[in-house]
Every structure is written in C-alpha cells, then in structure tokens.
Amino acid sequence: MSPAPGSQEVNTHGQKLFFWVWQRYLKKYWLLMAVALGFMSIESGMTAGFSVMMQPLFDEVFATQDQGALVRVGLIVLGLFTFRGLSSIVHKVVLNRAAQMSMADIRQDMLEHLMKLEIGYHADKGPGLLIQRVEGDVGAIAKVWSTLITSAGRDMLTFVSLLWVALWTDWQWTLIALAGVPLMIAPSVFVQRYIRRNARVLRDVAAAQSTRLNEVFHGIAPVKLNQLETWQAKRYRKLARQRILGETRSVAGQAMLPALIDIMSGLGFFGILFFAGTAIQNGGKTLGEFMTFFTAIGMMFEPLRRLSAISGAWQMAAASIERIVEIMHTEPALKDPERPSARPEGLPGIVLEDVRLSYGETEVLRGLSFTAEPGKTTALVGASGAGKSTVFHLLTRMIDPASGRVTIGGVETRALTLKDLRGMISTVSQEALLFDEALRDNIVLDRKVDENALHGALEAAHVSDFLPRLERGLDSRVGPRGSNLSGGQRQRVAIARALLRDTPVLLLDEATSALDTQSEAIVQAALEQLTVGRTTLVIAHRLSTVRNADKIVVMDAGRVVEQGSHEELLAKGGTYASLYTMQFGEEADDDQAQA
C-alpha cells in the first residue's frame, strides 16, 4: 500500500521531518528541553567567560606580576570550569531522558499503528522488515537524537557566545577568521545529499539482514534438515559486506563536513596571525586582547566543527524518520463503518453470496456462494488453492471481497465494527500461536476470567491432562511460539482459549492435521466439546472431522461444486468422493461400500 498523499510531501524536506517529530513527540517534553537549554546556556556562557579571562591573565597577571590578580583570575577560572562541568551533567541527563521518552512514544505508536494495518500489508512487508522499522529505524534516531539536540543547542550557544567575544575584541579580525565560511556551502550541500542517499540504502540492507535472521531462526529445523547452514551463512555474509560498505561510506561522508571546517579554520588562523601580529607589533592591540580573541576563535571552531557533523548525523536520522513517517501515514484499508450496525444476537448463520476476490492478478474466489446454518457444523473441503482459508479471512475481515456479500446473522461483515465482528468469532488453526508468556496468560489473553470458568475450560480442552507434568503449572512459560509444549498440547491450549472466549461462531482451520493419531483423538474430543452450541466452520482433511459435519461444502478453483452430508456426497461419486478416495484410500473404499 502506498502512503497517504500528504506523506510524500513530508518525506521530501528535512525541516518538515523535524517539524513532524517535534509536533507529535518532542513538543510534550518542552519543559524538560527548556531546563536542558537553560543549563546549556550556562555551559556556553562559562566557555565564553574563559576566553574573556585571557585578557586580564596576560595584561594584569603576566605583564605586571600581580600576585593578587593571579589568585583572583585563578579562582574565577576555577569557578567557570566547575559551573561548566555541573551544567553539562544536568543538561545531558535531562535531554537523554526526553530523547528516550520520545523514542518510546514513537515505538509504541508504530506498534499500535502496524497492528491496525491489514494482513496483506504485513504479508507484503514481512516481520523482519517491520521489526527493523520499529527497532532499527527508531533506534537509529535514538542514537543521534540526544546528540543532535545537545550539539544543536549547546554548540550553537557556545558558538554565538564566543563569536560575540571575538566581535567585541575586534570585528575586523573576526571577519578575516570567518572568511572561508562561504566556500563551504556548495561542498556541504553535496556531502549532505550523499549521506542521506547512502543512509536510505543502509537502512534497506539492515532490514534485509533482520529479515534473513528472522527466517533462519524461525525455520532453524528445516535449515538443519536440509543442510542449509552454509547457504544461509553465505547469504547473510553478502548482506553483511553490503552493510560494511554502506557504514564505511556513511562515516566517510560524515567525516567530510568537519574536515571542511578544519580547512576553513586553517585559512582563518593564517589570516589572523598575519593581521593580528602586525597590529600587536604596531602597538594597536595588547597581547591580552590578542589572546582573548585567539582563545575565542580557537574554541569557536570546535563547536562549529561539531555543528557541521550534526548535519551528517541528521541526514542519517532523516532517512529513518522518512520510513517511520511513511508507515505512520499508511492508512488501514479495513476500517470501521461510519454508522455501524448492531451486533447480531443469538446463534448467527453465515451466508456468502456471489463473492469474488483476487490477490493481485490471481482470481481466488469466483462467485462463491454457500450458507452455514446457525448452531451447526459446516466443513469446507477442496484441493489446495481452492480458496478455503480465504473464506476465513473474509469472515474475520482480514480482507474484504471485491464484490458480493458476506453476512453473519443477517448483517454484512463490513457493516459491523471490527471489534464487534471479531468478538463474535474464535479461531483454532493448525498453527496454534502461543506467546512466550506463562500458560495462564496464553489462555486468558489479558481478560478477567473467573477461576471456575478457567478450570472448566482446562478440563474440557484436556489441558488438565498434561498440566501436572509442568513444573510450575499454569505459571510455566510456554517458550517462543509455544516451543516448550508438543503440537497436541499447543492445540489444546488454543481450544481452552476459544472456550473461554465463548463466542457464537467458531472457525477451525485444519486444527488436527499436523497431529499424531493419539494427539488427534484427544484434540478431537476437545473440539467436540467446543463446537456444541456454536455455528462452526471447519477446514479439515481428517476423516473424523469431515464425517461429523452437518454439511460439507466442496470447493474447487474458488467456486462451490458440491454440497451435502458426508454420506450424500460419497453416494454422488463426484469431486468429494474423488478427493476422499485420494486422501483416505482403502478406508474410503470401505466407507463407500457401506454407503
């Protein structure tokens, strides 16, 4: 999905990017930033004060040998450095807190926004890329943000205060010292564009690395079984080399700007030594005045050098902000209706009428129509690619049809809020997704649940059968994606979760297809408990599930080709009978003989 029309305009200008971040995330911390700015001013003033003290040091202390002046100037310099050090500590801590809080806000908003985007967006981008956006891009900003604001504030104030001292000492010397500034403009613009362009490439490479790691670690078993370790390592090494090249180019680009300042500084100092030295020799200026000016100019070029480096750091941050803005300006394709219908009461029926849907140029559903009766079990069968899983996506509004109607309880799915629609439906799929939390948390899912209801669900789902074998019972962590549990145990946890949700509609997506015979029998018994009193749709290949369905809908190439009970469809000898024979062999032949 492309970003909203206004996002491109935001992405193309650094000032607008900064304004976007300021308005949404930094403005709320203005008080902290004001405190930090106050202490920056103190630090900068102390730096300028040190350069001012050069005149009395040379003209009153060294020239006259005044011991009292030596103590007085020494104590003043000690005080200046003490206040400078303390103010530096305060403004860095305060600014870092503001930066970390604003970065946490960005990550939180990105996560919440990404969870609102449709499933197609996530399928297109991939988890690795999105993790890189939330963690990597925001992290890239966090690394430079405090530095950017610190340098932009402290160094700018220091530069201005020292420039004032230099102008106060001799404005002509100051103009000579800064004569090389105009020569930096064109090279600086070129370097900034180079840094920004390279930063975009670098973030893409980092995203590709995250994607590669995500795929390897989530698919570590297939990697090992297919002996892909060397191949995957080579692919990652190639990306690592690209990243090294990109990082090197970025460092080179950022180093160019301070180098330009050094060249300018050299030109300025050459001019100053010539003109100031002549003035001192002629008696027009004292040595103390020269040292005040020389110290101010010498100290002024260092913050100017850091300010030039900020430009490069900002270009790096801007490349990440552009991507963040692009995500935040991507509008969800699936939204609540402006005037939603009331959620239907009781056991709802499900009706699909002439539904058509395409993924890109591939037509998946071609005028699909069928009805699932209230309180009954309807099974969807068909070859892979027939569109069975797409039906589930339509019912839960993960996607919307291109044409046709999908209704639940007589209300079109698009007329309900997503909360109401999905609050009516529980799903148990082949991959029972569990989170790396306690078993209890995976079952109750952040809901307040009565303990009696919880234990009833554990019994009905046969979770109680294996619960005593877990070291900490319901408080045991299930591991990443439920890796500490077997496939059958994960399915039973998903069933217990669905029982607690107690929704009128149940979707079973091949819930037993990956289980062994013993686990399947246990899970099937739990599913029978779960389907009682619910409108159930089943995608299944296993004989036991298909045979027990009240109606079987046979799909082929996105259309319904047959409907009826298990026995009726076997007797017809059509598509279902062919699929059944192919899948179940001799067992199917025995069934046909009985029919």
Order of alpha helices (4+ residues) and beta strands (2+ residues): alpha-alpha-alpha-alpha-alpha-alpha-alpha-alpha-alpha-alpha-alpha-alpha-alpha-beta-beta-beta-alpha-beta-beta-alpha-beta-alpha-alpha-alpha-beta-alpha-beta-alpha-beta-beta-alpha-alpha
